[in-house]
Amino acid sequence: MTDSTLHATQQFIPKIAIIGGGLTGLFTATLLERAFTNDNANVAVKSKSVVPNIVIFEKSRSVGRLATRYCTDSATHKNWQWAFGAQFFTAKSNDFQQFIKPWLKTGLLQPWRANVVDLIPSYDAAQNADIQAKEKWSSAQARYISTPKMTSWGRALADELAHTTIKFKTRVAPLCNEHFIEQNETKSKTELFDENGNSLGNFDWVICTAPNAQAVELMADSGFKELAKISEAQMQACYTLMLGWDKEQPLPATLHTSATLWDVAYVQNSLLDRIFIEHQKPAHDTLLPSVTIHARNDWSERHVDEEIEVVKATLLQAAKHALSWDEDSTPSQIDCHRWRYAATLKQPDHKELGILVDEPRQWIVSGDWCGQGNIESCYQMARQTVAKICAD
Ligand SMILES: Cc1cc2nc3c(=O)[nH]c(=O)nc-3n(C[C@H](O)[C@H](O)[C@H](O)COP(=O)(O)OP(=O)(O)OC[C@H]3O[C@@H](n4cnc5c(N)ncnc54)[C@H](O)[C@@H]3O)c2cc1C
């Protein structure tokens, strides 16, 4: 017998593969473990006595679209740091609020009470951008960040998994119908392979949490029942600009002379969307001045195949108009990242897809894009997945 599908007492131990080690994958593994060990206070599912054998396959070296880049200054040994994927997340639902509580207690997650403004860039070198106070994120509108980095929470979630193996740098090859073996109740049903054709094992359930376009590739020739629905969801790109200033350098006028103190700016009349001041976030005050700017998704999508250096130059020009820097206050650190699959376009009827299930094969397609395309959706989709598996 292979893959420990049965142990000495002949109990059936389900094997579950999760493709993707982003937050959807990590939340799914966490909730599955809790559901099967009765530690499922906020998961409304029927628990079972045998803890499944869970494996997460992640093609990269770390957790998904939560991303932090940093750079150390050789003189000060201090860091510039940019959360160049998700900047913060919401917890609007009661169950997600309960879920995040332990990490809020330890301080790994913290509320971000940011001062938010509208910013209209100035195209006149003699004038600074126009800044108007918009709102302050408070407990009524709570936004949370992970500290010291946005990636810290993903790492903590991974470390706390007790019954899950994470295989980084393992790209799962597209599924195909021949790898689905319909057998009796106690036998695994799907054999997964890596991109070199090596077997990754047999699994009772396969949960795909890849971004939408990658899920289409993985499922295209598999006979997955809900394939048409995967293709329904659309994602847009996002370019992210990361800027840093030296310790002794003057900061651009809009960052330090504005009458309105601000942490987050919604940029108007620009290809830029939002500006985030990293070193003003909670527990980030030891950083060197660091600013992350997301371009608008529609603009990014139109320029998604352009040379990154050309895009970077265009974004820098727009950032200069927004932050109003001169020769002395030009950023010393400049980097640009292209996200091909950043934002989920809303369905015309504003309905969420929800997880997609192929019952006979026991395949589930999930991910933030099955919901609203944000971190809270990752949790909701994980919850739906666990409810499905536990109800079976
Ligand atoms: C620029 C940007 C800004 C954002 N801002 C916010 C925000 O402010 N608030 C918010 O809540 N959300 C925000 N988001 C969205 C948030 O980051 C995502 O909702 C969340 O990270 C998605 O997690 P996921 O696990 O569903 O997908 P991912 O993080 O994409 O994880 C999927 C994983 O699957 C892996 N994978 C794919 N194919 C394979 C394969 N064949 N084999 C193995 N592994 C595979 C990928 O490498 C990836 O790690 C933002 C995203 C971006 C890009």
The ligand as an ORCA input file, in Angstrom:
! r2SCAN-3c Opt
* xyz 0 1
  C      -0.984     44.762     -7.004
  C      -1.964     44.072     -6.120
  C      -2.599     44.767     -5.115
  C      -3.512     44.126     -4.284
  N      -4.096     44.823     -3.273
  C      -4.924     44.190     -2.400
  C      -5.444     44.856     -1.270
  O      -5.134     46.028     -1.017
  N      -6.285     44.172     -0.422
  C      -6.617     42.866     -0.625
  O      -7.357     42.273      0.169
  N      -6.122     42.202     -1.699
  C      -5.297     42.827     -2.576
  N      -4.758     42.157     -3.646
  C      -5.239     40.799     -3.905
  C      -4.550     39.771     -3.007
  O      -3.159     39.887     -3.108
  C      -5.034     38.423     -3.504
  O      -6.431     38.349     -3.305
  C      -4.425     37.239     -2.792
  O      -3.060     37.379     -2.551
  C      -4.697     36.030     -3.689
  O      -4.286     34.859     -3.056
  P      -4.519     33.469     -3.784
  O      -3.939     32.460     -2.888
  O      -5.941     33.316     -4.214
  O      -3.682     33.602     -5.144
  P      -2.118     33.711     -5.313
  O      -1.529     34.534     -4.241
  O      -1.882     34.105     -6.729
  O      -1.623     32.228     -5.077
  C      -1.760     31.236     -6.068
  C      -0.470     30.479     -6.101
  O      -0.573     29.413     -7.036
  C       0.714     29.180     -7.528
  N       0.582     28.370     -8.744
  C      -0.012     28.722     -9.913
  N       0.064     27.700    -10.794
  C       0.701     26.702    -10.157
  C       1.094     25.387    -10.560
  N       0.809     24.912    -11.781
  N       1.746     24.616     -9.671
  C       2.046     25.089     -8.411
  N       1.714     26.328     -8.004
  C       1.047     27.107     -8.863
  C       1.257     30.573     -7.754
  O       2.671     30.582     -7.801
  C       0.716     31.322     -6.553
  O       1.649     31.400     -5.495
  C      -3.810     42.759     -4.476
  C      -3.145     42.053     -5.476
  C      -2.220     42.698     -6.281
  C      -1.480     41.909     -7.308
*
